[in-house]
Amino acid sequence: MIGPEIAITIRPEAPGDEKIIFALTEAAFSDMEHSDGDEQHLVDRLRADGDLALSLVAEDGERIVGQIAFSPVEIADGAQGWFGLGPVSVWPELQRKGIGGALIRRGIADLRARGARGIVLLGSDTYYPRFGFEPAAPMTYAPAPARYFQALVLDGDKPSGAVSYARAFG
């Protein structure tokens, strides 16, 4: 149960989900201050490139209401098993009801079960720490201020060096 009136189930993306994920992602980011307006195409490009390592959707019994994507990242020190989180999308009228958080928690659990070493993301330094994310240093991502680049170690030590996202991120 997510909030007082929203029950969801989370499952892996399945064939046929692509169009609704595109529309959902487009709507979710339409009014976001830091959006580049391309997030909906990003998920499609990750999928087309074979870099959509994990895609989960949340359903409310009638429709898909949220989606989260994870893709592999490269780290300058050669560390393996690290993934980038993003985007995570929820229909605007259902945001702030715990759906995104449920997707994040499930994604972390699924990647941990697969033997992932860690996850990085570019996002709010006040929202993501509740899931265990902290400043990514000594990893770096040059295009962004360090306070927004965060990491969650799932196994082992935190690597160091520049992080490169999948080609789809441009």
C-alpha positions as a Markdown table, in Angstrom:
| # | Residue | x | y | z |
|---|---|---|---|---|
| 1 | Met | 0.0 | 0.0 | 0.0 |
| 2 | Ile | 1.4 | 3.4 | -1.0 |
| 3 | Gly | -0.5 | 6.1 | 0.8 |
| 4 | Pro | -4.1 | 5.9 | 1.9 |
| 5 | Glu | -5.7 | 5.1 | -1.4 |
| 6 | Ile | -3.1 | 3.8 | -3.9 |
| 7 | Ala | -2.2 | 0.1 | -4.0 |
| 8 | Ile | 0.5 | -0.7 | -6.5 |
| 9 | Thr | 2.3 | -3.7 | -7.8 |
| 10 | Ile | 5.8 | -3.5 | -9.3 |
| 11 | Arg | 7.0 | -5.7 | -12.1 |
| 12 | Pro | 9.7 | -5.7 | -14.8 |
| 13 | Glu | 8.9 | -3.9 | -18.0 |
| 14 | Ala | 7.3 | -6.2 | -20.6 |
| 15 | Pro | 7.0 | -6.0 | -24.4 |
| 16 | Gly | 4.1 | -3.7 | -25.2 |
| 17 | Asp | 4.8 | -1.3 | -22.3 |
| 18 | Glu | 7.0 | 1.0 | -24.4 |
| 19 | Lys | 4.3 | 3.5 | -25.6 |
| 20 | Ile | 2.8 | 4.1 | -22.1 |
| 21 | Ile | 6.3 | 4.4 | -20.6 |
| 22 | Phe | 7.1 | 7.1 | -23.3 |
| 23 | Ala | 3.9 | 9.0 | -22.5 |
| 24 | Leu | 4.4 | 8.6 | -18.7 |
| 25 | Thr | 8.0 | 9.9 | -18.8 |
| 26 | Glu | 7.1 | 12.8 | -21.1 |
| 27 | Ala | 4.3 | 13.8 | -18.7 |
| 28 | Ala | 6.3 | 13.3 | -15.5 |
| 29 | Phe | 9.1 | 15.6 | -16.7 |
| 30 | Ser | 7.0 | 18.2 | -18.5 |
| 31 | Asp | 7.1 | 20.7 | -15.6 |
| 32 | Met | 10.4 | 19.7 | -14.0 |
| 33 | Glu | 12.7 | 22.6 | -13.5 |
| 34 | His | 15.9 | 20.7 | -14.4 |
| 35 | Ser | 14.4 | 18.6 | -17.2 |
| 36 | Asp | 16.0 | 18.8 | -20.6 |
| 37 | Gly | 12.7 | 17.7 | -22.2 |
| 38 | Asp | 14.3 | 14.5 | -23.6 |
| 39 | Glu | 13.8 | 12.0 | -20.8 |
| 40 | Gln | 11.1 | 10.1 | -22.7 |
| 41 | His | 13.5 | 9.6 | -25.6 |
| 42 | Leu | 16.3 | 8.6 | -23.3 |
| 43 | Val | 14.4 | 5.5 | -22.1 |
| 44 | Asp | 13.8 | 4.5 | -25.7 |
| 45 | Arg | 17.4 | 5.0 | -26.7 |
| 46 | Leu | 18.6 | 3.0 | -23.7 |
| 47 | Arg | 16.3 | 0.2 | -24.7 |
| 48 | Ala | 17.4 | 0.3 | -28.4 |
| 49 | Asp | 21.1 | 0.3 | -27.4 |
| 50 | Gly | 20.7 | -2.7 | -25.1 |
| 51 | Asp | 21.6 | -0.5 | -22.1 |
| 52 | Leu | 18.3 | -0.7 | -20.2 |
| 53 | Ala | 19.7 | -3.1 | -17.6 |
| 54 | Leu | 16.6 | -2.9 | -15.4 |
| 55 | Ser | 13.3 | -1.3 | -16.1 |
| 56 | Leu | 10.5 | -1.6 | -13.6 |
| 57 | Val | 6.9 | -0.4 | -13.8 |
| 58 | Ala | 4.4 | 0.3 | -11.1 |
| 59 | Glu | 0.7 | -0.5 | -11.8 |
| 60 | Asp | -2.4 | 0.5 | -9.8 |
| 61 | Gly | -4.5 | -2.4 | -11.1 |
| 62 | Glu | -5.7 | -0.4 | -14.1 |
| 63 | Arg | -2.7 | 1.2 | -15.7 |
| 64 | Ile | 1.1 | 1.8 | -15.4 |
| 65 | Val | 1.5 | 4.7 | -13.0 |
| 66 | Gly | 5.3 | 4.8 | -12.7 |
| 67 | Gln | 8.6 | 3.6 | -14.2 |
| 68 | Ile | 12.2 | 3.5 | -13.3 |
| 69 | Ala | 15.3 | 2.8 | -15.4 |
| 70 | Phe | 18.8 | 1.6 | -14.6 |
| 71 | Ser | 21.7 | 1.5 | -17.0 |
| 72 | Pro | 25.3 | 0.5 | -16.7 |
| 73 | Val | 28.0 | 3.1 | -16.1 |
| 74 | Glu | 31.7 | 3.1 | -16.6 |
| 75 | Ile | 34.1 | 4.3 | -13.9 |
| 76 | Ala | 37.6 | 5.5 | -14.7 |
| 77 | Asp | 39.2 | 3.2 | -12.1 |
| 78 | Gly | 37.7 | 0.2 | -14.0 |
| 79 | Ala | 35.2 | -0.8 | -11.3 |
| 80 | Gln | 32.5 | -3.2 | -12.6 |
| 81 | Gly | 28.9 | -3.7 | -11.6 |
| 82 | Trp | 27.8 | -0.1 | -11.2 |
| 83 | Phe | 24.6 | 1.3 | -12.6 |
| 84 | Gly | 23.0 | 4.7 | -13.1 |
| 85 | Leu | 19.5 | 5.3 | -11.8 |
| 86 | Gly | 17.3 | 7.4 | -14.0 |
| 87 | Pro | 14.9 | 8.5 | -15.0 |
| 88 | Val | 12.2 | 7.6 | -12.5 |
| 89 | Ser | 8.8 | 8.7 | -13.7 |
| 90 | Val | 5.3 | 9.0 | -12.1 |
| 91 | Trp | 2.2 | 10.5 | -13.6 |
| 92 | Pro | 2.1 | 14.2 | -12.3 |
| 93 | Glu | -1.2 | 13.8 | -10.5 |
| 94 | Leu | 0.2 | 10.8 | -8.6 |
| 95 | Gln | 3.6 | 12.3 | -7.6 |
| 96 | Arg | 4.4 | 12.6 | -3.9 |
| 97 | Lys | 2.4 | 9.6 | -3.0 |
| 98 | Gly | 5.3 | 7.1 | -2.6 |
| 99 | Ile | 5.2 | 5.5 | -6.0 |
| 100 | Gly | 8.6 | 6.7 | -7.0 |
| 101 | Gly | 10.1 | 5.7 | -3.6 |
| 102 | Ala | 8.6 | 2.2 | -4.0 |
| 103 | Leu | 10.2 | 1.9 | -7.5 |
| 104 | Ile | 13.6 | 3.1 | -6.1 |
| 105 | Arg | 13.5 | 0.6 | -3.2 |
| 106 | Arg | 12.6 | -2.3 | -5.5 |
| 107 | Gly | 15.2 | -1.3 | -8.1 |
| 108 | Ile | 17.9 | -1.2 | -5.4 |
| 109 | Ala | 16.8 | -4.6 | -4.1 |
| 110 | Asp | 16.7 | -6.2 | -7.6 |
| 111 | Leu | 20.2 | -4.8 | -8.5 |
| 112 | Arg | 21.5 | -6.0 | -5.1 |
| 113 | Ala | 20.1 | -9.5 | -5.8 |
| 114 | Arg | 21.8 | -9.5 | -9.2 |
| 115 | Gly | 25.2 | -8.8 | -7.6 |
| 116 | Ala | 25.5 | -5.2 | -8.5 |
| 117 | Arg | 28.3 | -3.3 | -6.7 |
| 118 | Gly | 26.6 | 0.1 | -6.6 |
| 119 | Ile | 24.3 | 2.8 | -8.1 |
| 120 | Val | 25.0 | 6.4 | -9.0 |
| 121 | Leu | 22.5 | 9.1 | -9.9 |
| 122 | Leu | 22.2 | 12.8 | -10.6 |
| 123 | Gly | 19.4 | 14.2 | -8.5 |
| 124 | Ser | 18.1 | 16.0 | -5.4 |
| 125 | Asp | 20.5 | 16.0 | -2.5 |
| 126 | Thr | 17.5 | 16.2 | -0.1 |
| 127 | Tyr | 15.4 | 13.4 | -1.6 |
| 128 | Tyr | 17.7 | 10.5 | -2.4 |
| 129 | Pro | 19.6 | 10.3 | 0.9 |
| 130 | Arg | 16.5 | 8.6 | 2.4 |
| 131 | Phe | 17.4 | 5.6 | 0.2 |
| 132 | Gly | 21.0 | 5.5 | 1.4 |
| 133 | Phe | 22.6 | 7.7 | -1.4 |
| 134 | Glu | 25.4 | 10.0 | -0.4 |
| 135 | Pro | 27.8 | 12.3 | -2.2 |
| 136 | Ala | 29.6 | 10.2 | -4.8 |
| 137 | Ala | 33.1 | 11.5 | -4.3 |
| 138 | Pro | 35.7 | 10.3 | -5.0 |
| 139 | Met | 33.7 | 9.5 | -8.1 |
| 140 | Thr | 33.0 | 12.5 | -10.3 |
| 141 | Tyr | 30.6 | 13.5 | -13.0 |
| 142 | Ala | 31.9 | 16.7 | -14.6 |
| 143 | Pro | 28.8 | 18.1 | -16.1 |
| 144 | Ala | 27.0 | 18.4 | -12.7 |
| 145 | Pro | 27.7 | 20.1 | -9.4 |
| 146 | Ala | 29.1 | 17.5 | -7.0 |
| 147 | Arg | 26.3 | 17.9 | -4.4 |
| 148 | Tyr | 23.8 | 16.4 | -6.9 |
| 149 | Phe | 26.0 | 13.5 | -8.0 |
| 150 | Gln | 25.3 | 10.7 | -5.5 |
| 151 | Ala | 26.2 | 7.0 | -5.0 |
| 152 | Leu | 24.9 | 4.0 | -3.1 |
| 153 | Val | 27.4 | 1.3 | -2.4 |
| 154 | Leu | 25.8 | -2.2 | -2.5 |
| 155 | Asp | 28.9 | -4.3 | -2.2 |
| 156 | Gly | 32.6 | -3.5 | -1.6 |
| 157 | Asp | 34.2 | -0.1 | -1.6 |
| 158 | Lys | 33.3 | 3.1 | -3.4 |
| 159 | Pro | 35.3 | 3.4 | -6.6 |
| 160 | Ser | 37.0 | 6.6 | -7.7 |
| 161 | Gly | 37.3 | 8.6 | -10.9 |
| 162 | Ala | 35.2 | 10.0 | -13.6 |
| 163 | Val | 31.8 | 8.3 | -14.3 |
| 164 | Ser | 30.5 | 7.9 | -17.8 |
| 165 | Tyr | 26.8 | 7.1 | -18.4 |
| 166 | Ala | 25.5 | 4.9 | -21.3 |
| 167 | Arg | 25.8 | 6.4 | -24.8 |
| 168 | Ala | 22.0 | 7.2 | -24.8 |
| 169 | Phe | 22.6 | 10.0 | -22.3 |
| 170 | Gly | 24.6 | 11.9 | -24.9 |
